[in-house]
Amino acid sequence: MSKFAEQITAFEQKRASLVAANEAILSKAADEGATLDAEQKESFDNNEADLTEIDDHLKRLRAAEKALGEAAKPVDGTSEKKGTESRVPAQIKAAKPAPGIRFARYARCLGLARKGGRDLMSVVQDEYGNRDPDLVGVVKAAVSAVNTTTDAALIGNEGGFGDFVEFLRPMTIVGRFGNGGVPGLRRVPFRVPLIRQTGGSTGYWVGEGAAKPLTKPAWGRTELGPLKAANIAVATMEALRDSSPSAEILLRDDLAAAIAAAIDTAFIDPTNAGSAGVKPASITNGITAITSSGNDGAAIREDVRTAMAAFIAASNPLSSGVWVMSATTALALSMMRTALDQPEFSGITMNGGTFFGLPVVVSEYIDGYVVLANASDIWFADDGGVAVDMSTEASLQMMDNPTVNSVTPTATDLVSMFQTNSVAFRAERTINWTRRRDTGVAVIDDVAWGQPDAS
């Protein structure tokens, strides 16, 4: 394979995905019997512009590949010596590591370098120079860009560690929006004023010669500041020195699972009222819940009708509606059968699917309630990266609910990383969200859909 063949294949795949995305936009509009809205127009036009650029670049790549082929010389087989000299040695490219593994490898090397008093670049070269040479290139580029006198390194998509974010996103509720047929949340930048309508205008019928009534919409103003979801994972030096892939996977999974739990519970839990400057309120907080009417098919349909009716009453069509429920609820719905032994609700599985024509997102951090949300009614800000820091000297309160506070310190038991020959890794993701309008979310509580009656 020539050095241009992989690039051509990659751009052809990207082109096909853009064409499919535009076809989906047009098909959606055709199904609704409407023209494209502003958001759809922007997405369609951006895709068309990208397609034009890709087509131009593909022409260049194909021309270069053709020229390379014409310049190739056949192997001279007239003698063993000439044949050996004219051959091009084969190059075996290492397989691309699984998502998030490269991030874990970097964190592991960071800990080994810090503990052993070695240069980070030399550790990366020794550990992964042959297995993952791309990591060497990423670290080499990053070292010249960050302050090497500190122990911290900012790791984001621009630093080559976007694989951790891509690994993390499918684990979270917010990460599943915009993927796999699920509508995307309305993305906005941090610290940009956002105007939200808190009350609508009213129209009136007016007779001939009669005065027209006045109406006034109500507006509110807000903005999304950068807030942090963070976690600290502790590993022993013995685990870091183990070069087996399992050590990398354990480090990656531990960091990702903790951040996923923090994001999901904050995003969906109705009891989360948020904390100014610390944590955003959930999209369900403050919403008056609909109490489920039962667990059989008829009751479930009534619950769904009531939830959807709330959107209709607010003149807010469910054009980007998404169900959010637990995997237990989704599994119970998928197992319900009619009197003719047919699926009561076809399309839904314990991993998601569709429910009454709308996509389903499942999470282990939602229990006893079901959420119906219009994705376009949720403002969402995300810097797209993860910051990682490490320490071998810190003393930590080894709890998932630490009570220490630097403002009002209290005595507590701490574990020294130095004394226990351990390394603490801290990962942070900057993220925030808020409802665009209260009528964009409905909550059904006391849900036991598909469950047997308690007796």
C-alpha positions as CSV (number, residue, x, y, z in Angstrom):
1,M,0.0,0.0,0.0
2,S,1.4,3.5,-1.0
3,K,1.8,6.2,1.6
4,F,-1.2,8.0,0.1
5,A,-3.6,5.0,0.0
6,E,-4.5,5.2,3.7
7,Q,-5.2,9.0,3.4
8,I,-7.4,8.4,0.4
9,T,-9.4,5.7,2.2
10,A,-9.8,7.9,5.3
11,F,-11.1,10.9,3.3
12,E,-13.4,8.7,1.2
13,Q,-14.9,7.4,4.4
14,K,-15.3,10.9,5.8
15,R,-16.9,12.0,2.5
16,A,-19.4,9.1,2.7
17,S,-20.4,10.1,6.3
18,L,-21.0,13.7,5.3
19,V,-23.1,12.6,2.3
20,A,-25.1,10.4,4.6
21,A,-25.6,13.2,7.2
22,N,-27.0,15.5,4.5
23,E,-29.3,12.8,3.2
24,A,-30.6,12.3,6.7
25,I,-31.2,16.1,7.1
26,L,-33.2,16.2,3.9
27,S,-35.1,13.0,4.7
28,K,-36.1,14.4,8.1
29,A,-37.4,17.6,6.5
30,A,-39.3,15.6,3.9
31,D,-40.9,13.4,6.5
32,E,-42.1,16.5,8.4
33,G,-43.2,18.2,5.1
34,A,-41.2,21.2,6.0
35,T,-38.1,23.2,4.8
36,L,-34.9,23.1,6.6
37,D,-34.7,25.2,9.8
38,A,-31.8,27.5,10.6
39,E,-29.8,24.8,12.5
40,Q,-30.4,22.2,9.7
41,K,-29.4,24.8,7.0
42,E,-26.2,25.5,8.8
43,S,-25.3,21.8,9.2
44,F,-26.1,21.1,5.6
45,D,-24.1,24.0,4.2
46,N,-21.1,23.2,6.4
47,N,-21.2,19.6,5.2
48,E,-21.4,20.8,1.6
49,A,-18.4,23.1,2.1
50,D,-16.4,20.2,3.7
51,L,-17.4,17.9,0.8
52,T,-16.0,20.5,-1.7
53,E,-12.7,20.6,0.2
54,I,-12.5,16.8,0.5
55,D,-13.1,16.4,-3.3
56,D,-10.3,18.8,-4.1
57,H,-7.9,17.1,-1.7
58,L,-8.8,13.7,-3.0
59,K,-7.9,14.8,-6.5
60,R,-4.5,15.8,-5.3
61,L,-3.9,12.6,-3.4
62,R,-4.9,10.4,-6.3
63,A,-2.7,12.4,-8.6
64,A,0.2,11.9,-6.2
65,E,-0.5,8.2,-5.8
66,K,-0.6,7.8,-9.6
67,A,2.7,9.6,-10.0
68,L,4.3,7.5,-7.3
69,G,3.1,4.3,-9.1
70,E,4.6,5.5,-12.4
71,A,7.9,6.2,-10.8
72,A,8.1,2.8,-9.2
73,K,10.8,0.5,-10.5
74,P,10.3,-3.3,-10.8
75,V,12.4,-5.7,-8.8
76,D,15.5,-6.8,-10.6
77,G,15.5,-10.6,-10.5
78,T,18.4,-11.3,-12.7
79,S,20.5,-12.1,-9.7
80,E,20.1,-12.7,-5.9
81,K,22.2,-9.6,-5.1
82,K,20.3,-7.3,-7.5
83,G,17.0,-8.6,-6.3
84,T,17.9,-7.9,-2.6
85,E,19.1,-4.4,-3.4
86,S,16.0,-3.5,-5.4
87,R,13.5,-4.7,-2.8
88,V,11.7,-2.2,-0.5
89,P,11.7,-3.5,3.1
90,A,8.2,-4.2,4.5
91,Q,7.0,-2.0,7.3
92,I,4.6,-3.4,9.9
93,K,2.6,-0.7,11.5
94,A,1.5,-1.2,15.1
95,A,-2.3,-1.5,15.6
96,K,-3.9,1.7,16.9
97,P,-4.6,1.3,20.6
98,A,-8.1,1.2,21.9
99,P,-9.9,4.5,22.8
100,G,-8.5,5.9,26.1
101,I,-5.5,3.7,26.2
102,R,-3.0,6.3,24.8
103,F,-4.2,8.7,27.5
104,A,-3.6,6.0,30.2
105,R,-0.2,5.3,28.8
106,Y,0.7,9.0,29.1
107,A,-0.5,9.1,32.7
108,R,1.4,6.0,33.5
109,C,4.6,7.4,32.0
110,L,4.0,10.7,33.8
111,G,3.9,8.8,37.1
112,L,7.0,6.7,36.4
113,A,9.0,9.8,35.3
114,R,8.0,11.8,38.3
115,K,8.7,9.0,40.8
116,G,12.0,8.0,39.2
117,G,13.3,11.5,38.7
118,R,13.6,10.8,34.9
119,D,12.8,12.9,31.9
120,L,9.2,12.2,30.6
121,M,10.4,11.8,27.0
122,S,12.9,9.1,27.9
123,V,10.3,7.1,29.8
124,V,7.9,7.2,26.9
125,Q,10.6,6.2,24.5
126,D,11.6,3.3,26.7
127,E,8.1,2.0,27.4
128,Y,6.3,2.7,24.1
129,G,8.9,3.6,21.5
130,N,8.2,0.4,19.6
131,R,4.6,-0.4,20.6
132,D,3.2,3.1,20.2
133,P,5.5,5.4,18.3
134,D,2.7,7.9,17.7
135,L,2.7,8.5,21.5
136,V,6.3,9.5,21.3
137,G,5.5,12.1,18.7
138,V,2.6,13.5,20.7
139,V,4.7,13.8,23.9
140,K,7.6,15.3,22.0
141,A,5.3,18.0,20.5
142,A,3.6,18.6,23.9
143,V,6.9,19.0,25.9
144,S,7.9,22.1,23.9
145,A,4.5,23.7,24.4
146,V,3.9,23.4,28.1
147,N,5.7,24.6,31.2
148,T,8.0,21.7,32.1
149,T,8.9,23.2,35.5
150,T,5.5,22.1,36.8
151,D,4.0,18.6,37.4
152,A,0.8,19.4,35.4
153,A,0.1,18.9,31.7
154,L,-3.0,20.0,30.0
155,I,-4.2,17.2,27.8
156,G,-7.0,17.8,25.3
157,N,-7.8,16.9,21.7
158,E,-5.1,19.2,20.5
159,G,-2.5,17.2,22.4
160,G,-3.5,13.9,20.8
161,F,-5.3,12.6,23.9
162,G,-8.8,13.1,22.5
163,D,-9.1,9.3,22.6
164,F,-9.8,9.5,26.3
165,V,-12.7,12.0,25.7
166,E,-14.0,9.7,22.9
167,F,-13.8,6.7,25.3
168,L,-15.6,8.7,28.0
169,R,-18.4,10.2,26.0
170,P,-20.4,7.0,25.3
171,M,-20.3,6.2,29.0
172,T,-22.2,9.3,29.9
173,I,-25.8,10.4,29.1
174,V,-24.6,13.7,27.7
175,G,-22.1,11.9,25.5
176,R,-24.8,9.8,23.8
177,F,-26.7,12.9,22.6
178,G,-25.7,13.6,19.0
179,N,-24.6,10.0,18.4
180,G,-26.2,6.8,17.1
181,G,-29.3,8.6,15.8
182,V,-29.9,10.5,19.1
183,P,-30.5,14.2,18.6
184,G,-27.7,16.5,19.8
185,L,-27.9,19.0,22.7
186,R,-27.8,22.7,21.7
187,R,-24.1,23.5,22.1
188,V,-23.1,27.0,23.2
189,P,-19.8,28.5,24.3
190,F,-18.8,29.3,27.9
191,R,-19.5,32.8,29.3
192,V,-21.7,33.9,26.4
193,P,-25.0,35.6,27.4
194,L,-28.0,33.4,26.7
195,I,-31.5,34.8,26.4
196,R,-34.3,32.4,27.4
197,Q,-38.0,32.9,27.1
198,T,-39.8,32.3,30.4
199,G,-43.2,33.2,29.3
200,G,-44.9,33.3,25.9
201,S,-47.1,35.9,24.1
202,T,-50.9,35.3,23.7
203,G,-52.8,35.8,20.5
204,Y,-56.4,37.0,20.4
205,W,-59.4,37.0,18.0
206,V,-60.6,40.5,17.5
207,G,-63.9,41.7,16.1
208,E,-64.4,44.5,13.6
209,G,-63.6,47.9,15.1
210,A,-62.6,46.3,18.5
211,A,-59.4,47.2,20.3
212,K,-56.6,44.7,20.0
213,P,-55.4,43.3,23.4
214,L,-51.8,43.7,24.3
215,T,-49.5,40.8,25.2
216,K,-45.9,40.7,26.4
217,P,-43.5,37.7,26.5
218,A,-41.2,37.2,29.5
219,W,-37.5,36.8,29.1
220,G,-34.6,35.8,31.2
221,R,-30.8,36.1,30.8
222,T,-28.2,33.6,31.8
223,E,-24.8,32.2,30.8
224,L,-22.9,29.0,31.2
225,G,-19.6,29.3,33.2
226,P,-17.0,26.6,33.1
227,L,-17.5,24.1,35.9
228,K,-15.4,21.0,36.6
229,A,-16.2,17.3,37.0
230,A,-13.1,15.8,38.6
231,N,-11.8,12.6,40.2
232,I,-8.7,11.3,41.8
233,A,-7.5,7.7,41.2
234,V,-4.6,6.2,43.2
235,A,-2.3,3.6,41.8
236,T,0.7,1.9,43.4
237,M,4.1,2.1,41.8
238,E,4.1,-1.6,41.4
239,A,1.0,-1.4,39.2
240,L,2.5,1.4,37.1
241,R,5.8,-0.5,36.6
242,D,3.7,-3.5,35.2
243,S,3.9,-2.9,31.5
244,S,1.1,-5.3,30.7
245,P,-1.9,-3.8,28.8
246,S,-4.1,-4.7,31.8
247,A,-2.5,-2.0,33.9
248,E,-3.3,0.6,31.3
249,I,-6.9,-0.5,30.9
250,L,-7.4,-0.5,34.7
251,L,-6.1,3.1,34.9
252,R,-8.2,4.3,32.0
253,D,-11.4,2.6,33.2
254,D,-11.0,3.9,36.8
255,L,-10.5,7.5,35.7
256,A,-13.4,7.3,33.1
257,A,-15.9,5.6,35.4
258,A,-15.6,8.2,38.2
259,I,-16.0,11.1,35.8
260,A,-19.0,9.4,34.1
261,A,-20.7,8.9,37.4
262,A,-20.2,12.5,38.5
263,I,-21.5,13.9,35.2
264,D,-24.5,11.5,34.8
265,T,-25.9,11.9,38.4
266,A,-25.5,15.7,38.1
267,F,-27.2,15.9,34.7
268,I,-30.3,13.8,35.4
269,D,-31.0,13.5,39.1
270,P,-34.1,15.6,40.0
271,T,-32.8,16.2,43.5
272,N,-29.7,18.0,42.2
273,A,-30.4,21.7,42.6
274,G,-26.8,22.6,41.7
275,S,-24.4,24.8,43.6
276,A,-23.3,28.2,42.3
277,G,-19.8,28.1,40.8
278,V,-19.5,24.4,41.6
279,K,-22.1,22.2,39.9
280,P,-24.9,22.8,37.5
281,A,-28.5,21.9,38.5
282,S,-29.9,18.8,36.7
283,I,-32.1,19.3,33.7
284,T,-34.9,17.7,35.7
285,N,-34.6,19.8,38.9
286,G,-37.7,21.9,39.6
287,I,-39.9,20.0,37.1
288,T,-43.2,18.9,38.5
289,A,-43.2,15.1,37.9
290,I,-46.0,13.0,36.5
291,T,-46.8,10.1,38.7
292,S,-46.9,6.8,36.9
293,S,-50.3,5.3,36.6
294,G,-49.2,1.7,36.6
295,N,-46.9,-1.0,35.2
296,D,-49.0,-2.8,32.5
297,G,-49.2,-1.9,28.8
298,A,-52.3,0.3,29.1
299,A,-50.8,2.3,32.1
300,I,-47.5,2.8,30.3
301,R,-49.2,4.2,27.2
302,E,-51.2,6.5,29.4
303,D,-47.9,7.7,31.1
304,V,-46.4,8.3,27.7
305,R,-49.5,10.2,26.5
306,T,-49.4,12.4,29.5
307,A,-45.7,13.2,29.1
308,M,-46.0,14.0,25.4
309,A,-49.2,16.0,26.0
310,A,-47.2,18.4,28.2
311,F,-45.0,19.3,25.2
312,I,-48.1,19.7,23.0
313,A,-49.8,22.0,25.5
314,A,-46.7,24.2,25.6
315,S,-46.7,24.3,21.8
316,N,-43.2,22.7,21.9
317,P,-43.1,19.9,19.3
318,L,-40.9,16.9,20.2
319,S,-38.8,17.3,17.1
320,S,-35.6,16.3,19.0
321,G,-37.3,14.2,21.8
322,V,-35.2,11.7,23.7
323,W,-36.2,9.2,26.4
324,V,-33.7,8.7,29.3
325,M,-34.3,5.7,31.5
326,S,-32.5,3.0,33.4
327,A,-31.3,-0.2,31.7
328,T,-33.6,-2.1,34.1
329,T,-36.7,-0.2,32.8
330,A,-35.6,-0.6,29.2
331,L,-35.1,-4.3,29.7
332,A,-38.5,-4.7,31.3
333,L,-40.2,-2.9,28.4
334,S,-38.4,-5.1,25.9
335,M,-39.6,-8.2,27.6
336,M,-43.3,-7.3,27.7
337,R,-45.5,-9.4,25.4
338,T,-49.0,-9.0,24.1
339,A,-51.8,-11.6,24.3
340,L,-50.6,-12.9,20.9
341,D,-47.0,-13.3,22.3
342,Q,-45.8,-10.3,20.3
343,P,-43.5,-7.6,21.7
344,E,-45.6,-5.0,23.5
345,F,-43.0,-2.3,22.6
346,S,-40.9,-3.3,19.7
347,G,-37.7,-1.3,19.0
348,I,-36.5,-1.0,22.6
349,T,-33.7,-3.1,24.1
350,M,-31.8,-2.9,27.4
351,N,-29.2,-0.9,25.6
352,G,-31.6,1.7,24.1
353,G,-33.3,1.6,20.7
354,T,-36.6,3.5,20.2
355,F,-39.7,4.0,22.3
356,F,-42.9,5.4,20.7
357,G,-40.8,6.6,17.8
358,L,-38.1,8.5,19.9
359,P,-34.6,7.3,20.7
360,V,-33.8,5.9,24.1
361,V,-30.6,6.6,26.2
362,V,-30.0,4.3,29.1
363,S,-27.9,4.9,32.2
364,E,-27.1,3.1,35.4
365,Y,-27.4,6.4,37.3
366,I,-31.2,6.8,36.8
367,D,-33.6,4.8,39.0
368,G,-37.3,4.9,39.6
369,Y,-38.1,7.6,37.1
370,V,-38.1,8.2,33.3
371,V,-37.2,11.5,31.6
372,L,-38.5,12.8,28.2
373,A,-36.4,15.7,27.0
374,N,-36.2,17.8,23.9
375,A,-32.5,17.8,23.1
376,S,-32.6,21.2,21.4
377,D,-34.0,22.7,24.7
378,I,-30.9,21.9,26.6
379,W,-28.0,24.3,26.4
380,F,-24.7,22.5,26.7
381,A,-21.1,23.8,26.9
382,D,-18.0,21.5,26.8
383,D,-14.4,22.4,26.2
384,G,-13.9,18.9,24.7
385,G,-10.7,18.1,26.7
386,V,-9.5,16.5,29.9
387,A,-6.9,17.9,32.2
388,V,-4.7,15.5,34.1
389,D,-2.3,16.1,37.0
390,M,-0.4,13.8,39.3
391,S,1.4,13.8,42.6
392,T,3.6,11.4,44.5
393,E,3.8,13.6,47.6
394,A,0.2,14.4,48.3
395,S,-1.7,13.1,51.3
396,L,-5.3,12.1,50.5
397,Q,-8.5,11.4,52.4
398,M,-9.2,8.0,50.8
399,M,-13.0,8.5,50.6
400,D,-15.5,9.1,47.8
401,N,-17.1,11.8,50.0
402,P,-14.1,13.7,51.4
403,T,-14.9,16.1,54.3
404,V,-11.7,18.1,54.3
405,N,-11.9,21.8,53.5
406,S,-9.0,24.3,53.3
407,V,-11.3,27.1,54.5
408,T,-12.6,25.4,57.6
409,P,-10.0,22.6,58.3
410,T,-10.8,19.7,60.5
411,A,-8.7,16.8,61.8
412,T,-9.0,13.7,59.6
413,D,-7.1,10.5,58.6
414,L,-4.9,11.0,55.5
415,V,-2.8,8.6,53.5
416,S,0.6,9.7,52.2
417,M,1.4,8.9,48.6
418,F,5.1,9.0,49.4
419,Q,4.8,6.8,52.4
420,T,2.8,4.2,50.6
421,N,4.8,4.3,47.4
422,S,1.7,5.4,45.4
423,V,0.8,7.9,42.7
424,A,-2.4,10.0,42.7
425,F,-3.8,11.0,39.3
426,R,-6.4,13.7,39.1
427,A,-8.6,14.1,35.9
428,E,-10.9,17.0,35.3
429,R,-13.4,17.8,32.6
430,T,-14.9,21.3,32.1
431,I,-18.6,21.1,31.3
432,N,-21.9,22.9,32.0
433,W,-25.6,22.8,31.0
434,T,-29.0,24.3,31.7
435,R,-32.5,24.1,30.4
436,R,-33.4,26.5,27.6
437,R,-37.0,26.4,28.8
438,D,-38.8,24.5,31.5
439,T,-41.3,23.0,29.0
440,G,-38.4,21.2,27.3
441,V,-38.3,18.4,29.9
442,A,-40.9,16.0,31.4
443,V,-40.3,13.6,34.3
444,I,-42.4,10.5,35.1
445,D,-41.7,9.2,38.6
446,D,-42.7,6.1,40.6
447,V,-41.9,4.1,37.5
448,A,-42.2,0.3,37.7
449,W,-43.0,-0.3,34.0
450,G,-43.1,-4.0,33.2
451,Q,-42.4,-5.1,36.7
452,P,-44.7,-7.6,38.5
453,D,-47.2,-6.2,41.0
454,A,-45.9,-6.1,44.6
455,S,-47.7,-8.5,46.8
